[in-house]
Amino acid sequence: MILVIDVGNTRLKWAWLTSTGLSDQQAVVHRDAKPGIWTSALFESGQRPSRVLVSNVAGPAMAKTLTRLAKKLFKVDVEYVTAALDFQGLTNGYLDPTLLGADRWLALIGAWTMARSALCVVDAGTAVKVDSVDAAGQHLGGLIAPGIHMMREALMKKTSDIAKAAQRSTPSLAGVLANNTIGAVSRGAVFALAGMADRVADVIEQSTGVKPRLFITGGDAGMITGTMRLQGEIVPDLVLQGLAVFAAQPR
């Protein structure tokens, strides 16, 4: 049994890979939380993995904690997966392949394994990442933008009138356009990111002549999808699926 872990900027997600496949994803918020709150859910389930594979974009302190606890409680060394030049027909498009985020690379691996065709991955989390691959498996590059909550926080902290009006607003998201400031800020962020995702998919289709299969993942996937013009497939555990594919290759 293999434990696969996807550590994002805000949430930690994990699943168990067995001979019957990948279990349902579980998640806990780790950002600004005391270690004991999130580590107990992950390490005190009573299950003992033979391997632990991790995608970590939360920094060295998180890696140090995971390494220490896995060694202490599971008696195994954590395997941190990072981006490579290529993997099973998928080619990294970064000038320096090692600088592509592990989560982005693994999400592409998960999507490529399912599609084996032109595709676009939208990961809507703390940051929103969009990556695309052509029908030959060549990664065409990607985009990164602040996520919905980060956009809202920036407006609240970096403006005066908007922040003041938002504090006095009655929250309401009815309709396409908002009738209050807090709603306008929230809807503005969602529309900006949904528009970015739609535009990337359109550009890929125009430049390659192939309509990409669209995968949407991340904690805010539902909010983005509901506003996008294009239809996409929500795959909440896409990074974990990429880790599962990676774990299955010969060591």
ZABAVEX-15110 format. One line per 3 residues: for each residue x, y, z of N, C-alpha, C, CB. Coordinates in steps of 0.1 Angstrom, whole numbers, always signed. Glycine has a CB too. Example, Ala and Ser with C-alpha at 12.3 -4.5 7.8 and 13.67 -1.06 7.14 Angstrom:
+132,-57,+78,+123,-45,+78,+132,-33,+78,+113,-45,+90 ~ +128,-22,+71,+137,-11,+71,+129,+0,+79,+141,-6,+57
END
This chain:
+8,-12,+0,+0,+0,+0,+9,+12,+0,-10,+0,+12 ~ +5,+22,-9,+13,+34,-10,+5,+46,-7,+19,+35,-25 ~ +11,+55,+1,+4,+68,+5,+9,+79,-5,+7,+71,+20
+0,+85,-12,+3,+96,-21,-2,+109,-15,-2,+94,-35 ~ +6,+120,-14,+2,+132,-8,+5,+144,-17,+10,+134,+5 ~ -5,+153,-18,-4,+165,-26,-5,+177,-16,-15,+166,-37
+6,+183,-14,+7,+195,-5,+6,+208,-13,+19,+194,+4 ~ -5,+214,-12,-7,+227,-18,-3,+239,-9,-21,+229,-24 ~ -6,+251,-13,-3,+262,-5,-12,+263,+7,-4,+275,-13
-24,+258,+6,-34,+259,+17,-39,+246,+22,-46,+267,+12 ~ -41,+236,+13,-46,+223,+18,-36,+212,+15,-59,+220,+11 ~ -37,+202,+23,-30,+189,+21,-40,+178,+17,-21,+185,+34
-38,+172,+6,-47,+161,+1,-39,+148,+0,-53,+165,-13 ~ -46,+137,+3,-39,+124,+3,-49,+113,-1,-32,+121,+16 ~ -43,+102,-6,-51,+90,-9,-42,+78,-7,-57,+91,-23
-48,+66,-7,-40,+54,-6,-41,+46,-19,-46,+45,+6 ~ -30,+42,-24,-29,+34,-36,-27,+19,-33,-18,+39,-45 ~ -37,+11,-37,-36,-3,-34,-37,-11,-47,-47,-8,-24
-38,-24,-46,-39,-32,-58,-52,-30,-66,-38,-47,-55 ~ -62,-24,-59,-75,-22,-65,-76,-8,-70,-86,-25,-55 ~ -66,+1,-68,-66,+14,-73,-65,+25,-62,-79,+17,-80
-68,+37,-66,-66,+48,-57,-79,+51,-49,-63,+61,-65 ~ -77,+53,-36,-89,+55,-27,-94,+69,-29,-85,+53,-12 ~ -105,+73,-23,-110,+86,-24,-101,+96,-18,-124,+87,-18
-100,+108,-23,-91,+118,-18,-97,+123,-4,-90,+130,-28 ~ -87,+125,+5,-91,+132,+17,-83,+145,+18,-88,+123,+30 ~ -87,+155,+26,-80,+168,+26,-82,+174,+39,-86,+177,+15
-72,+183,+43,-72,+190,+55,-65,+203,+52,-66,+182,+67 ~ -69,+214,+59,-62,+227,+57,-50,+227,+66,-72,+239,+61 ~ -39,+230,+61,-26,+231,+69,-22,+245,+71,-15,+223,+62
-26,+254,+62,-21,+268,+63,-26,+275,+76,-26,+276,+50 ~ -17,+280,+83,-20,+287,+96,-25,+278,+106,-29,+299,+93 ~ -24,+265,+104,-29,+255,+114,-17,+249,+122,-37,+244,+107
-20,+246,+135,-9,+240,+142,-7,+226,+137,-13,+239,+158 ~ +6,+222,+136,+9,+209,+130,+1,+197,+135,+24,+205,+133 ~ -2,+197,+148,-10,+185,+154,-23,+184,+148,-10,+187,+168
-29,+195,+144,-43,+195,+138,-44,+187,+125,-48,+209,+137 ~ -34,+190,+116,-35,+183,+103,-27,+170,+103,-30,+192,+93 ~ -16,+169,+111,-8,+157,+110,-15,+145,+116,+5,+159,+118
-24,+147,+126,-31,+135,+132,-40,+129,+122,-39,+140,+144 ~ -47,+137,+113,-55,+131,+103,-48,+122,+93,-63,+142,+96 ~ -36,+126,+90,-28,+119,+80,-20,+108,+86,-18,+129,+74
-14,+109,+98,-5,+99,+103,-11,+90,+114,+7,+106,+109 ~ -23,+92,+118,-29,+84,+129,-41,+77,+124,-32,+93,+140 ~ -41,+73,+111,-53,+65,+106,-52,+50,+109,-53,+67,+91
-40,+46,+114,-38,+31,+117,-33,+24,+105,-51,+25,+121 ~ -32,+30,+93,-27,+23,+81,-12,+26,+80,-34,+28,+68 ~ -4,+16,+75,+10,+18,+74,+14,+15,+59,+17,+8,+83
+19,+26,+52,+23,+24,+38,+37,+18,+37,+22,+38,+31 ~ +39,+12,+25,+52,+7,+22,+61,+18,+15,+51,-5,+13 ~ +54,+28,+10,+60,+39,+3,+52,+52,+6,+63,+37,-12
+58,+63,+6,+51,+76,+7,+57,+85,-4,+53,+83,+21 ~ +48,+89,-14,+52,+98,-25,+45,+111,-23,+49,+92,-38 ~ +53,+122,-25,+47,+135,-21,+50,+145,-32,+53,+140,-8
+40,+153,-35,+42,+166,-43,+40,+177,-33,+31,+167,-55 ~ +51,+185,-32,+50,+196,-21,+54,+209,-27,+60,+192,-10 ~ +45,+219,-27,+48,+232,-31,+46,+242,-19,+38,+237,-42
+46,+236,-7,+44,+244,+5,+57,+247,+13,+35,+237,+15 ~ +69,+244,+6,+81,+249,+12,+89,+239,+20,+79,+261,+20 ~ +101,+242,+24,+110,+233,+31,+105,+229,+45,+124,+238,+32
+99,+238,+52,+94,+235,+66,+84,+224,+65,+88,+247,+72 ~ +75,+224,+56,+65,+213,+54,+72,+200,+50,+55,+217,+43 ~ +82,+201,+41,+89,+189,+38,+96,+183,+50,+99,+192,+27
+102,+191,+58,+109,+186,+70,+100,+179,+79,+116,+198,+77 ~ +88,+185,+81,+78,+179,+90,+73,+165,+85,+66,+188,+92 ~ +70,+165,+72,+65,+152,+66,+76,+141,+66,+61,+154,+51
+89,+145,+63,+100,+136,+64,+102,+130,+78,+113,+143,+59 ~ +101,+139,+87,+103,+134,+101,+92,+125,+106,+104,+146,+111 ~ +80,+128,+103,+68,+120,+108,+67,+107,+101,+55,+128,+107
+70,+107,+88,+70,+95,+80,+80,+85,+85,+71,+97,+65 ~ +92,+90,+88,+103,+82,+93,+99,+76,+107,+116,+89,+93 ~ +94,+85,+115,+91,+81,+129,+79,+71,+130,+88,+93,+137
+68,+74,+123,+56,+67,+124,+54,+55,+114,+44,+76,+124 ~ +60,+57,+102,+58,+47,+91,+71,+39,+89,+53,+54,+79 ~ +82,+44,+94,+95,+38,+91,+99,+38,+77,+95,+24,+97
+95,+48,+69,+98,+49,+55,+103,+63,+52,+86,+45,+46 ~ +111,+64,+41,+116,+77,+37,+106,+83,+27,+130,+76,+31 ~ +104,+95,+28,+95,+102,+18,+102,+104,+5,+90,+116,+24
+94,+101,-6,+99,+103,-20,+93,+115,-25,+96,+90,-29 ~ +100,+126,-27,+95,+138,-32,+96,+138,-47,+102,+151,-26 ~ +85,+140,-54,+85,+139,-68,+86,+153,-74,+72,+133,-74
+95,+155,-83,+97,+168,-90,+96,+166,-105,+111,+174,-86 ~ +95,+177,-112,+94,+177,-126,+106,+172,-133,+90,+191,-131 ~ +104,+165,-144,+116,+159,-152,+114,+164,-166,+116,+144,-151
+124,+160,-174,+123,+164,-189,+112,+157,-196,+136,+161,-195 ~ +109,+144,-192,+98,+137,-199,+93,+126,-190,+103,+132,-213 ~ +82,+121,-194,+76,+110,-187,+65,+103,-195,+70,+114,-173
+68,+91,-199,+58,+82,-207,+51,+90,-218,+47,+77,-198 ~ +59,+96,-227,+54,+103,-239,+50,+117,-236,+42,+96,-244 ~ +51,+122,-224,+49,+136,-221,+62,+143,-219,+40,+137,-208
+63,+155,-227,+76,+162,-227,+74,+176,-220,+81,+164,-241 ~ +82,+179,-210,+82,+191,-203,+86,+203,-212,+91,+191,-191 ~ +78,+213,-213,+81,+224,-222,+89,+236,-215,+69,+230,-227
+92,+235,-203,+100,+246,-196,+114,+246,-201,+99,+244,-181 ~ +120,+258,-202,+134,+259,-206,+143,+252,-196,+138,+274,-207 ~ +140,+253,-183,+146,+245,-173,+135,+236,-167,+153,+254,-162
+134,+223,-171,+123,+215,-167,+122,+213,-152,+125,+201,-173 ~ +133,+215,-145,+132,+213,-130,+125,+224,-123,+146,+212,-125 ~ +123,+235,-130,+116,+247,-124,+101,+247,-125,+121,+260,-130
+95,+237,-133,+81,+235,-134,+76,+229,-120,+77,+226,-146 ~ +66,+235,-115,+61,+231,-102,+57,+216,-102,+49,+239,-97 ~ +60,+209,-91,+57,+194,-90,+42,+192,-92,+62,+189,-77
+34,+201,-86,+19,+199,-88,+15,+200,-102,+12,+208,-79 ~ +20,+210,-109,+17,+211,-123,+21,+200,-132,+23,+224,-129 ~ +33,+195,-129,+38,+183,-137,+30,+171,-134,+53,+181,-133
+27,+168,-122,+19,+156,-119,+5,+157,-123,+19,+154,-103 ~ -1,+169,-123,-15,+171,-129,-14,+168,-144,-20,+185,-126 ~ -4,+172,-151,-2,+169,-165,-1,+154,-167,+9,+177,-171
+7,+148,-159,+9,+133,-160,-5,+126,-158,+19,+128,-149 ~ -13,+130,-148,-26,+124,-146,-35,+127,-158,-32,+130,-133 ~ -35,+139,-163,-44,+142,-174,-39,+135,-187,-44,+157,-176
-26,+135,-190,-21,+129,-202,-24,+114,-201,-6,+131,-203 ~ -23,+107,-190,-26,+93,-189,-40,+90,-192,-22,+88,-175 ~ -49,+99,-189,-63,+97,-192,-67,+101,-206,-72,+105,-182
-60,+111,-212,-64,+116,-225,-56,+111,-236,-64,+131,-224 ~ -43,+111,-235,-34,+108,-246,-38,+116,-259,-34,+93,-249 ~ -41,+128,-256,-45,+137,-267,-42,+152,-263,-60,+135,-271
-45,+161,-271,-44,+175,-267,-52,+178,-255,-47,+185,-279 ~ -47,+185,-246,-54,+188,-233,-50,+201,-227,-51,+176,-223 ~ -58,+205,-218,-56,+217,-210,-60,+214,-196,-63,+230,-216
-51,+218,-186,-54,+216,-172,-55,+229,-165,-42,+207,-166 ~ -66,+231,-158,-68,+243,-150,-68,+239,-135,-81,+251,-154 ~ -59,+243,-128,-58,+240,-113,-61,+252,-106,-43,+235,-110
-73,+253,-100,-79,+264,-93,-77,+263,-78,-93,+267,-97 ~ -66,+268,-73,-63,+267,-59,-60,+281,-54,-52,+257,-56 ~ -51,+282,-44,-46,+294,-39,-40,+303,-51,-35,+292,-28
-33,+296,-59,-29,+302,-72,-36,+294,-83,-14,+303,-75 ~ -39,+300,-94,-46,+293,-105,-35,+290,-116,-58,+301,-111 ~ -33,+278,-119,-23,+274,-129,-30,+268,-141,-13,+264,-124
-26,+272,-153,-32,+267,-166,-20,+261,-174,-40,+277,-174 ~ -21,+248,-178,-11,+242,-186,-17,+235,-197,-2,+233,-177 ~ -10,+234,-208,-16,+227,-220,-5,+218,-226,-21,+238,-230
-10,+208,-233,-2,+198,-240,-8,+195,-253,-1,+184,-231 ~ +0,+194,-264,-5,+191,-277,-7,+176,-279,+4,+196,-288 ~ -13,+172,-290,-16,+158,-292,-4,+149,-292,-23,+157,-305
+8,+154,-294,+20,+146,-294,+26,+145,-280,+30,+152,-304 ~ +20,+151,-270,+25,+151,-257,+35,+162,-253,+31,+137,-254 ~ +36,+172,-262,+45,+183,-259,+38,+193,-250,+50,+189,-272
+44,+196,-239,+39,+206,-230,+42,+219,-236,+46,+205,-216 ~ +31,+227,-238,+32,+240,-245,+35,+252,-236,+20,+243,-253 ~ +36,+249,-223,+38,+260,-213,+25,+262,-205,+43,+272,-220
+25,+273,-198,+14,+276,-189,+13,+290,-184,+14,+267,-178 ~ +3,+293,-176,+1,+306,-170,-2,+304,-155,-11,+313,-177 ~ +2,+314,-147,-1,+314,-133,-7,+327,-129,+12,+311,-124
-18,+327,-122,-24,+339,-117,-29,+337,-103,-36,+343,-126 ~ -31,+348,-95,-36,+347,-82,-50,+340,-82,-37,+361,-75 ~ -52,+332,-72,-65,+326,-71,-76,+335,-67,-65,+314,-62
-88,+330,-66,-100,+338,-63,-98,+346,-50,-113,+330,-62 ~ -94,+338,-39,-93,+344,-26,-81,+354,-25,-91,+334,-15 ~ -71,+351,-32,-59,+360,-32,-62,+373,-40,-47,+353,-39
-70,+372,-50,-74,+384,-57,-83,+393,-48,-82,+381,-70 ~ -92,+387,-41,-101,+394,-32,-93,+401,-21,-111,+385,-26 ~ -83,+393,-15,-75,+398,-4,-67,+410,-9,-66,+387,+1
-61,+409,-21,-53,+420,-26,-62,+433,-27,-48,+417,-40 ~ -74,+432,-32,-83,+444,-33,-86,+449,-19,-95,+441,-41 ~ -89,+440,-10,-92,+445,+4,-81,+452,+11,-97,+433,+12
-68,+447,+8,-57,+453,+15,-50,+464,+8,-47,+442,+17 ~ -52,+465,-5,-44,+475,-13,-53,+486,-18,-38,+468,-25 ~ -66,+487,-14,-74,+498,-18,-81,+504,-6,-85,+493,-28
-86,+516,-7,-94,+522,+4,-109,+521,+2,-89,+536,+6 ~ -113,+527,-9,-128,+528,-11,-134,+515,-13,-131,+537,-23 ~ -128,+506,-21,-133,+492,-23,-134,+485,-10,-125,+485,-33
-124,+485,-2,-124,+478,+11,-135,+483,+20,-110,+479,+17 ~ -136,+496,+21,-146,+502,+29,-160,+499,+25,-145,+517,+30 ~ -163,+499,+12,-176,+496,+6,-179,+481,+8,-177,+500,-9
-169,+473,+7,-171,+458,+8,-175,+455,+23,-158,+451,+5 ~ -169,+462,+32,-173,+460,+46,-187,+463,+49,-164,+468,+55 ~ -193,+472,+42,-207,+477,+44,-216,+470,+35,-207,+492,+42
-212,+461,+26,-220,+454,+16,-228,+443,+22,-212,+449,+5 ~ -240,+441,+16,-248,+429,+19,-244,+418,+9,-263,+432,+19 ~ -238,+407,+14,-233,+397,+4,-244,+391,-4,-226,+386,+12
-243,+391,-17,-252,+385,-26,-245,+383,-39,-265,+395,-28 ~ -247,+371,-45,-241,+367,-57,-251,+364,-68,-232,+355,-56 ~ -263,+369,-66,-274,+366,-75,-271,+374,-88,-288,+371,-70
-273,+367,-100,-271,+372,-113,-257,+372,-117,-276,+386,-113 ~ -255,+376,-130,-241,+377,-135,-233,+388,-130,-242,+378,-151 ~ -239,+400,-129,-233,+412,-124,-238,+415,-110,-235,+424,-133
-229,+419,-101,-232,+421,-87,-239,+435,-84,-220,+419,-78 ~ -247,+435,-74,-254,+447,-70,-248,+452,-56,-269,+445,-69 ~ -236,+448,-53,-229,+452,-40,-214,+450,-42,-235,+444,-28
-206,+457,-34,-192,+457,-37,-185,+443,-34,-185,+467,-28 ~ -189,+437,-23,-182,+424,-20,-186,+414,-31,-186,+419,-6 ~ -198,+414,-36,-202,+406,-47,-194,+409,-60,-217,+406,-49
-192,+422,-62,-185,+426,-74,-171,+421,-74,-186,+441,-76 ~ -164,+422,-62,-151,+417,-61,-150,+402,-63,-145,+421,-47 ~ -159,+395,-57,-159,+380,-58,-162,+376,-72,-169,+374,-48
-172,+381,-78,-175,+378,-92,-165,+382,-102,-189,+384,-96 ~ -158,+393,-99,-148,+398,-108,-136,+388,-108,-143,+412,-103 ~ -132,+383,-96,-121,+373,-96,-125,+360,-103,-118,+370,-81
-137,+356,-101,-142,+343,-108,-142,+345,-123,-156,+339,-103 ~ -147,+356,-128,-148,+358,-142,-135,+360,-148,-157,+371,-145 ~ -125,+367,-141,-112,+369,-146,-105,+355,-149,-104,+377,-137
-106,+346,-139,-100,+333,-140,-107,+324,-150,-99,+327,-126 ~ -120,+324,-150,-127,+316,-160,-124,+321,-174,-143,+317,-157 ~ -123,+334,-176,-120,+339,-189,-106,+335,-193,-122,+354,-189
-97,+335,-184,-83,+331,-187,-83,+317,-192,-74,+333,-175 ~ -90,+308,-185,-90,+294,-188,-97,+292,-202,-98,+286,-178 ~ -108,+299,-204,-115,+298,-217,-106,+302,-229,-128,+306,-217
-99,+313,-226,-90,+319,-237,-78,+310,-240,-85,+333,-232 ~ -72,+304,-230,-61,+295,-232,-66,+283,-241,-55,+290,-219 ~ -77,+277,-237,-82,+266,-245,-85,+270,-260,-95,+260,-239
-90,+282,-262,-93,+287,-275,-80,+289,-283,-101,+300,-275 ~ -70,+295,-277,-57,+297,-283,-51,+284,-287,-48,+305,-274 ~ -51,+274,-278,-45,+261,-281,-52,+255,-293,-46,+252,-269
-65,+255,-294,-73,+250,-305,-69,+257,-318,-88,+250,-302 ~ -68,+270,-317,-65,+278,-329,-51,+275,-334,-67,+293,-327 ~ -42,+273,-325,-28,+272,-329,-24,+257,-333,-19,+276,-318
-31,+247,-328,-28,+233,-331,-38,+227,-340,-27,+226,-318 ~ -50,+233,-341,-60,+227,-349,-68,+216,-343,-54,+222,-362 ~ -65,+214,-330,-71,+203,-322,-78,+209,-310,-61,+192,-319
-90,+205,-307,-97,+210,-295,-92,+202,-283,-113,+208,-297 ~ -86,+209,-274,-80,+202,-262,-91,+197,-253,-71,+211,-255 ~ -88,+185,-247,-97,+180,-236,-94,+188,-224,-95,+165,-234
-104,+193,-217,-102,+203,-206,-104,+196,-193,-112,+214,-208 ~ -94,+197,-184,-95,+191,-171,-94,+203,-160,-83,+181,-168 ~ -103,+202,-150,-103,+213,-140,-101,+206,-127,-116,+221,-141
-92,+211,-119,-89,+205,-105,-87,+217,-96,-77,+196,-106 ~ -85,+213,-83,-83,+224,-73,-95,+227,-65,-77,+236,-79 ~ -93,+233,-53,-104,+236,-44,-115,+245,-49,-99,+242,-32
-112,+254,-59,-122,+263,-64,-126,+259,-78,-116,+277,-65 ~ -124,+246,-82,-127,+241,-95,-142,+244,-98,-124,+226,-96 ~ -151,+241,-89,-165,+243,-91,-169,+257,-94,-173,+238,-79
-163,+267,-88,-165,+281,-90,-161,+285,-104,-159,+290,-79 ~ -149,+280,-108,-144,+284,-121,-153,+277,-132,-130,+279,-123 ~ -156,+265,-131,-163,+257,-141,-177,+263,-143,-165,+243,-137
-184,+267,-132,-197,+273,-134,-198,+286,-142,-203,+275,-120 ~ -186,+292,-143,-186,+305,-151,-180,+304,-164,-179,+315,-142 ~ -172,+293,-167,-166,+292,-180,-176,+289,-191,-156,+280,-179
-172,+294,-203,-180,+291,-215,-178,+277,-219,-176,+301,-226 ~ -166,+272,-218,-163,+258,-223,-167,+248,-212,-149,+257,-227 ~ -169,+236,-217,-172,+225,-208,-160,+217,-204,-183,+215,-214
-157,+215,-192,-146,+208,-187,-149,+197,-178,-136,+217,-181 ~ -140,+188,-175,-142,+177,-166,-135,+180,-153,-136,+164,-172 ~ -143,+180,-142,-137,+183,-129,-131,+170,-123,-148,+188,-119
-118,+170,-120,-111,+159,-115,-104,+164,-102,-100,+153,-125 ~ -111,+162,-91,-105,+168,-78,-92,+163,-74,-115,+166,-67 ~ -89,+151,-78,-76,+144,-73,-66,+143,-84,-79,+131,-67
-65,+152,-94,-57,+150,-105,-42,+149,-102,-59,+162,-115 ~ -37,+157,-92,-23,+155,-88,-21,+142,-82,-19,+167,-78 ~ -30,+137,-74,-28,+124,-67,-29,+113,-78,-40,+122,-57
-37,+115,-88,-37,+105,-99,-24,+105,-106,-49,+108,-109 ~ -18,+117,-108,-4,+117,-114,+6,+110,-105,+0,+131,-116 ~ +5,+112,-92,+14,+105,-83,+12,+90,-83,+12,+110,-68
-1,+85,-85,-3,+71,-86,+3,+65,-98,-18,+69,-86 ~ +2,+72,-110,+9,+68,-122,+24,+67,-120,+5,+78,-134 ~ +29,+77,-114,+44,+78,-111,+48,+66,-102,+48,+91,-105
+40,+63,-92,+43,+52,-83,+43,+39,-90,+33,+52,-71 ~ +35,+37,-100,+34,+24,-107,+45,+21,-116,+21,+24,-115 ~ +54,+31,-119,+65,+28,-128,+76,+20,-121,+71,+41,-134
+83,+12,-128,+94,+4,-122,+104,+13,-115,+101,-4,-132 ~ +109,+9,-103,+118,+18,-95,+132,+15,-100,+117,+15,-80
END
